Every structure is written in structure tokens, then in C-alpha cells.
Amino acid sequence: MSRYLARRLLQMIPLVFGLSVIIFLVLALAPGDPVDLLIFGNPQIRPEDVVRLKHFYGLDQPMYLRYFKWLGAAVLHGDLGYSRTYKTPVFSLIGARVSNSLWLTIPAFFLALLVAVPVGIYSALHQYSARDYAATFLTFFGVSIPVFWFGIMMIYLFAVWHPWSAISALAWLRLPAGGFASSGVSEGVAVYADRIQYMILPVIVLSLLFMAGYTRFTRSSMLEVVRQDYVRTARAKGLETRVVINKHALKNAMIPLVTIIALSVPGLFAGAPLTETVFGWPGIGQLLVTSVQGADFAVAQGIIMVLAGLVIVFNLLADVAYALLDPRIRYD
């Protein structure tokens, strides 16, 4: 295993290098740059100011030279550049926004797992029942519905319309339409209680798509496993259904799901831009949207590289998890 991990880590070096080239080229070749947008917003700007600004941002240099300067600063000094919009280093800006995004992604991830895995198992064990059809319908609903539309509908239902406002016991269901925290709340437990209110709607919206996918994969994987001979043998020995499922079937059924889970963790961050934008949540997703709209390409490059790195790392973790779940898998 250690030799395999060392080989995979070495393989990551050219992979990350190739991704950095693609990401840099895509953003560098995008129409417009910070100076072009400045000219568009201020047509009275003088030509000498344009030349000076392009030199200041390094936009007058060849593309390959700009790339190697950016790569060298990132590798040698951990410097991803400087945000033109926020007037701060990109690395510190991303770090602050990632911590905000974790408030959404971690609860959304565990909510998706806590709902999807039991529902998927139950649906597989009761195939073609009414509850199985209901679970299947909900999963197709979760996969098909646009995230931004579902977010807007949740805001309308829980923050604007609030049809249960006359019922005092349900008054707590009136939730904030967006934002991160209430003004004037800055101390003690009240800070966390206040933030949880703002988290409820975006966490539900963010987890819906992954919840549906996990349910479908858990159901199909469990259906395949429960038909295996070793499961039939365990049942023939008189073991309880709970023991057969938990001890014999579930562990093997989880192996295909590991891939989906591992790859969906970066997907939670990648899917956050729509959710964070709809709810005004100041996370890395919203930062990516605003940086692209404002041509703050240093920030966009840094965020996309972080997301690409997460995909690579969690692919490796998925391979390691295979060996832990199935002793027959060996990496030599």
C-alpha cells in the first residue's frame, strides 16, 4: 500500500501541472481583462493610463511568461496572486471563504448520507413496494430539479409566504431569506443559534441533489448484493435480517458508493456557487461567481485549482477506501 501511495503521489505532480496549464489558458483567453472592463466602465480613461495599468497587472507580457511567474509564485511561495477587487492576497481570501463554505458543505454532506443510505437500503429490501416507488419518485425529483429554482421556491415558502404563520407552534419555521448572520449578534451561543437559522435552507437545497444520487446508487448496489450466494447462505443459516444486512451485505454494497461519495465531496464545493449565490452566503462558491463576473482572474484561478486539487485527493482516498472495505483488493 505504501508503494502504491508513493506512486500515486508522484503521478499527481504532472496531473496538477497539466490542470494548472488548462485553467490558466482558459481564463487568460477569456474575452476581456481587468483593464478592458475598466475602459468599458470609464470611456474617458487616457491611453497612457491603459498602458500603465496593463504593465502594472502584467497583461503586457507574453502569456507563457505570465503563466510561469504565476506557477513559480504558487509553488515556491504559496502565493496565488492578489485580488484586484478585494485588495487582499488570494490565498487568505480563499481561506476565509472556505471556512464559510464548510458551514454549508459539511452539514449538507452528512444530511445527504443520513437520509440516502437508509432510504436506499429500505427501498432495495422492499423492491416494487409503494414506498419503493415513492423513494424512486423523490430521487428523480431531486436529480431533475434545478438547484437555483428549488432555492428560490424554498425562500418563497419559508421566508416570504410562510402559510403556517397563524400557528404559533410553527412560528420558528419562518426562516431568513438569505445572508450569513443577523446584525447585532456577536457573542456566545447566540452566534451559533443565529447562524443555524441561516444555514437550514441552503443546506437542504445543497444536499438535495447528492441525496438523490446517493439513494439511487445505494438502492442499485444493495439490490445486486442481496442476490449474491453468500447472502442467501447467511439467510439459510437462520441469521436475522438485520445481521445479514449489516454484517454481510452492507459492507460490500458500500464499495461502489465510495466512489460516488469521494467524488461528490469536491462536487459539494463545485455545486455551491448556485446555492451560495441564491442565498447570499459569503462562501467560496459565491466568491468564484463574483470573481469571474468582475474579471478578477487571480481569484478564479486559485479557486478552480483548489477544486481540482480536491478532486485529485478524494480520488486517491476512494482507492484507499476500497482496500479497507474489501480485503480482496490489494495495491502492489
N, C-alpha and C positions, 0 to 999 in steps of 0.2 A: 504493500500500500504506500509506503514512504517513497519508493522509487517512482511509482505512478504519480503521486502528488508532485514530486520534483519535476517530472517530465511535463506535466500539465502546466505547472507554474512557468516553466521555460517557454512553453508554447503560447502563453498569454502575452509575452513580450511582443512578438511580431503582430499578433492579433490586435493588441491595443494600438500599436503604431499604425497599422492599416486603418483602424477605425478613426484615429485622430486625423489622418490624411483626408479621409472621406468627409468627416464632419467639418473640417476647416474649409475644404473646397466648396462644399455645398453652401455654406454661409458666406464665403468670400465671393462666390459667383452670383449670389442673390442680387437682384436689381436694387440699386440704391445703397448708400452707405451713410454713416452719421453726418458727413458734410453735405451730401446731396439732400438729405432731409432738412438740414439747417437752411440750405439755399431755398428749398421749396417753401419753408415757413417764413423766410425773410428775403424776398427778392431784391431788396436794396443792399444786400451784402456786397462788399467790394471784391474784385478778383484777387487782389493781394491777400485779403483775409482768407479766401478759399485756399490759396496756395499754402499759407501759413498753417491753417488747420489740418490740411491733408498731411503736411510734414509732421505736425505735432502728433497725429494719430498713426503715423507710419504708413498712410494709404498711398503715398507716392513711391513706395518701394515695390520691387517685384514680388509677386505672390509667394514664390518659393522662399524668398528671404524672410518675409513676414511669418511664414509657417515655421521655419526653423528657429526663429527668435522666440516665437510663442512656445514651441515644443521645448526648447532649451530652458526657458524660464520655468516652465511647468515641471520638468523632470528634475532639474538641479536645485531649484529654489522653492518649489511648490507654489509658484506664482502663476495664477491663471489669467492675470491681466487686471485691469482697472475698469470699473463700471463708469461709463460716461454719464449715465442717468442718475445713479445713486451716490456718485462721488466716493466710492469706497472700494477696497480690493475685492475681487470676485470671490476669492476663497472664503473670506469672512462673511460675505453676503450670502453665499450658498449655505454655509454652516448654520447661520441664523435661521434661514428659511427651511432647511431640512428639519431642524428641531420642531418647527411649527407643523410641518407636514406629518411628522411622526405622530402627532396628536390625532391625526385622522387615519393614517395608514395602518398603524398597529391595531387599534380597535376594529377597523373595517376588516382586516385580515382575520382576526380571531372570531369576529362575528360571523363572517362567511364560513369559516371552518365549523364553528359550533352548531350552525344551522344545517349546513350542507351535508356533512358526513352522516349524522344520524338520519336525516331525511333520505339520503341516498341509500343507506343500508336498509331502512324500513321499506322503501319503495321497491328495492330488489327482492326482499324477502316476501313481499305481498304483490308480486307482479300481476298486472292486469286487474287489480282491485280498483275500487273507486278512489281510494286515497293515492294509489299509484298514478292514476290519471290526473288527479288534482296536482300532485307534485310535478308531473311532467308538464302540465299546462303552465305552472308557475315558473318552471325553469325556462321554457320557451319565451315566456313573457319577459323574464329577466335578461335573456340573451338578446332579445329583439328590440327592447325599448331603448330609445336614445337617452343617454345619461343626462344631457342638458335639459331635455323635455321633462324627464322624471323629476329632476331637481326643481324646476320651475313649478311643477304641479304640487310637489311637497311643500314648497314655500307658500303657494296659494292656499293649500288645505290647512296647514298648521300655523301659519303666521298671518294670513290675510282673512280668509273666510272663517275659519275656526267655528264650525257648525255646532260644536258642543259647548259653546261659551255659557249657555244657561245652566249647565250642570256644574255646580261648584266643585264636586269631587274631581272633575276633569279639567279644572282651570289650569293645571300645570302643563297641559298639552298645548298651550299657546306658546310657541317656540319662536326664537328670534329668526328673522328672515335672512340674516347674513351677518358677517363680521366675525370677530375673534374674541372680543371681551366687551363688557359694559364699562362705560366711563364711571370713575369713582370707586371701582372695586380694585383694590391693590394690595390687600393684606390677608394673610391667614387662609383658613379653609374656604372662605368665601370666594377666593380667586378660582379655586378648582371647581367649586359648585357652579359658579357663573360660567366657566369655560365649558363644562359638560353640557349646559343648555345649548350653547352654540355648536357643539360637536354632534348632537343627536342626528339632525337632518343630513348633514354632509356625510357622516359615517354610514348611515343607512343607504344613501344614494351610491356612495363609492363601493360599498360591499355587494350591492345587488348583482352586478354583472358577474363577479367572481363567485358569489354564492350559487348562481345558476350553473355556472360551468363546473364547479366542484361537485354539485349534486348529480349532474349527468354523468360525470366520469366515475364517481363513487358507485352509482347505480349499475352502470355497464360493467365496471370491474368486478363488483360483488356478484353480479349475475353469472359472470364467467367462472368465478372461483367456486361458488356453491354447487356447480355442476361437476366439479372435479371428483375423481375417485376417492381421494383421501378424505374429502368432506363427507361423502356418502359412507365411508368406512367408520368415521368418527360417530356419525349418527347411528349406524348399525350397532355400535358398541353400547348404545344406550345413554350417551352423553347428553346433557341438557343442551337445548338450542343455544342458550346464552354462552355456554362454554365452547360449543362448536364454532360459533361466530367469532367470539372474542379471541380464542386461543388458536384456532386453526385457519379460519377464513380471512379475518380482517387484516392480519399482518401481510398476507400475500396480496390481498386486494388493494392495499395501500401503495404497493410498488409503482404501478402506473400513475397513481395520483401524485406521487412525489415529484415527478417531472412537471406536472401542471402547477403544483404549489410553488416549486422552486422558481419557475419562470414567471409566475404571476406576482411574486413579490416586487421585482422591478416594474411589472405592469401596474401595480398599485400606484407607484410614483408616476409612471408614464400616463396613467389614466386620470391622475389628479388634476391636470390643468383645467379640464372642463368643470369638474366638481368645485375646485377652488375658485374658479372664475365666477361661476353662478352664485356661490355663497359668499364671495368676497373674503375668502380665507387667505391670509398672507403666507402661503407656503411656497414650495419650490415650483409647483405647477403653475401657479399664478405668476410667479417671477419669470418663468420661461415664456409665457404668453406676452407679458408686457415687454420683455427684453427683445423679442422678435418684432413686435409691433413698433417699438422705438428704435430699432436697428442697433441695439446695444449688443453687438455680436460677441463680445468677450464674455458676457454673462451667459448668452445662449450656448456658446461653445462649451463653457465649463459645465453647465447643467446637463447637456447631452452626453458629455464624456462621463459624468458621474452615473447617469442612467445606463450607458453602455457598459461601464465597469461593473455595475450591479448585475447585469445580465450574465456577464462572464463569470463572476464569482458564484452566483447562485446555480449556474450550470455545473460548476465544479462540486458544489455542495450536494447537488442532486445525485451525482455519480457516487459520492461518498455515502450518501444515504442508502443507495441501492445495496451496497455491500453490508451495511448494518442491518437492513431489513431482510435480506436474502443471503444466507451463508453460502449458497452455491455460487454467488458472484464473487469472483476474485480478480484483482487487478495486479498482474505480474509485470 
